[in-house]
Amino acid sequence: MPEDPVPGSRVRTTTKHGVLTVDEIASMLPGMSRLMDELAGTENRIAIERKRYNEGVLRFNQLIRKFPVNLIAQSFDFQKGVYFEAPESKQEVPKVEFK
């Protein structure tokens, strides 16, 4: 396969006129730009909520180590919170197919 002449582009399509990037393809298809914006927005919302969750876990873990809260945490057997980490198999970007 030939090298990607457009560094950083995620999708390439070879035509008789050359190579089209995702943005060029999106501009040709009605609604594609809106869909890409929706997908990007969804990814951003997920990332924000994952960050908020992990920040909450951090605060909880710090709190249960401080005196006098640590005495209460030990008496009720509070355990350290677990950070959210997606398995590598789930970190891949899902394919979006149009039929």
Secondary structure, DSSP 8 states (H G I E B T S, - for coil): ----SSTT-S--EEETTEEE-HHHHHHHSTTHHHHHHHHHHHHHHHHHHHHHHHHHHHHHHHHTTSTTHHHHHHHTT----------GGGSS-------
